[in-house]
Amino acid sequence: MSSNRPKFRIDFQSPPRPFLHKYDRLLPASSQSPEIPPTFLSALTVRENVFVHELGAVPLEHHLDTDDARSCHWVLFNRSPGSNELSPRANPSSKAQVQPPEHKLEQKVENETDEQHAKPIGTIRLIPSPHYSRHPLPGSRLNPDLHQLPNPPLPASEVFFAPAPTYTPDRATSFHDGLEPYVKIGRLCVVKEWRGKGCASMLIQEALRWISENPGFTCQNNAEEYVAQERKWNGLVCALAQEGAITTWQKNGFKVDEGMGDWWDGGIRHVGMWVRVDVQNSREESR
């Protein structure tokens, strides 16, 4: 690989809840306390850029939710901000096979000076089971009337430190029986100038690879409920996908759940999509 080609990296953020006591929901990520993990702030910077400013889907003070504190987050950085070409191009599988670590795109730090100028250009998050919200109802509108949102917004103590959700059955859909534990992947966004270049697929593949290798994260809350009901995570992943991103998810193995229907969130039509990944501990147990 020639030295003048752009380099990219993907940074991982474990659930940031312990560090969010001083988060101020009225301020942008760039003005938050230095005690908050920088990778999480980079993820929020991208989300603010896309969801708040570009799409106008949600006000700044309401673009975070309770799940952000208990989720894992990934951020894609461009180490060569002057370039807008990916090299090499992402090549996601259409068969939902997660790329092994050795096939990941260039992500190792080769020049520390590059890191000083690295720019966050995309992000994604992964929510463990169980979930606060149930499957959206077909035709529903989840975006609240802005006049009905709390003003001022709820403090961080109420949003990020809410009690963990409990396991409850959900309605059955084409790909989910309403009972099987699943993880939810979402908040996928890439800044405008980097769309259509494989960035979203890089993030999706990295998140799927990680969860397949770390299944213990999936049912960490109220695990005793799963044990009592003899339920465990068997690789099922759900994405609540924006209409314009359906093709991207499909390229990474996800299939549209016709039984879930479609709904509107933040003024954007969404559909449910699912994929099942190979769980590493299942492979080991079968040996």
Residue, then its C-alpha position, 0 to 999 in steps of 0.5 A: m500500500s503506497s504511503n500517500r494513501p489515506k488511512f482510517r481507523i475505527d475506535f471502540q467505546s464500551p458503555p459510557r454510563p459511569f462517565l456521564h454524570k456531568y453530561d450537559r444535554l444543552l451543550p454540543a459534544s465539543s463543549q462537554s466535560p473532559e471527563i466524558p470519554p472522547t470516543f463517545l463525544s466523537a460519536l455524538t459529534v457525527r450524530e449532531n452533524v447528521f441528525v440535528h443539523e443536516l436532517g433536523a430530525v431532533p433538537l440537540e438537547h433530545h438527540l441522546d436517549t437512555d440506551d446511549a449510556r448502556s450501549c457500545h459505540w464505534v466511530l470511524f475516523n479519517r486520518s487524512p482529512g484532505s482526502n475523500e476517497l476510501s482505500p481499500r474499498a469496503n467489500p461487505s458480504s451479501k451472506a451475512q458473514v462477518q469479516p474476520p479481524e485479519h480482513k478488516l480495513e486498515q485500522k492500526v496506528e502507523n503514524e501518531t501525528d496522523e491521529q492529531h488530525a483524524k476526523p470522525i466521519g461515521t458512527i454506529r451503536l449496539i444495544p444489549s437485550p432486553h430493550y426499553s421499547r417494543h417493536p414499533l407498530p406499523g404506521s406509527r409515528l415515534n417522533p414526538d411533538l417538539h412542543q411536548l418535549p420536556n423543557p428544559p430537558l431531563p437531566a443526565s441523572e434521569v436519562f443515563f442512569a435509569p433502571a435497566p429494562t426488564y425482559t418482556p415478550d414482544r409481538a411476533t414478526s416475520f423474523h422474531d417470535g417475540l420471545e428470543p433475545y436479540v441485540k439492536i444495532g442502529r444510530l448508523c450515520v456518516v457525514k454527507e461528504w463520505r456517503g456512498k464510499g463504503c463507510a457505513s459497511m465498515l462500521i456495520q461489519e466491525a460491530l457484527r464482528w465484535i458482537s459475534e466474539n463478545p456474546g456475553f455483552t448481549c444479555q448483561n442486564n437482568a441476566e437472571e431473567y434469561v436463565a430462569q426462562e432458559r433463554k440465551w442470545n443465539g446471534l439475532v441482530c435487529a436494525l431499525a433502518q431508515e428508508g434510505a439506508i435499506t440497501t446498505w443494510q441488505k449488502n451486509g446480510f440484513k433482510v427486511d421484516e415485512g411482518m414488522g411493517d414500517w413507521w416514522d421516526g424523526g420524520i423519516r420512514h423506518v423498517g425493521m431488518w434482521v440478521r443472525v451472526d455466528v456466535q463464537n462461544s457456540r462454535e467453541e462448545s460444539r468442538 
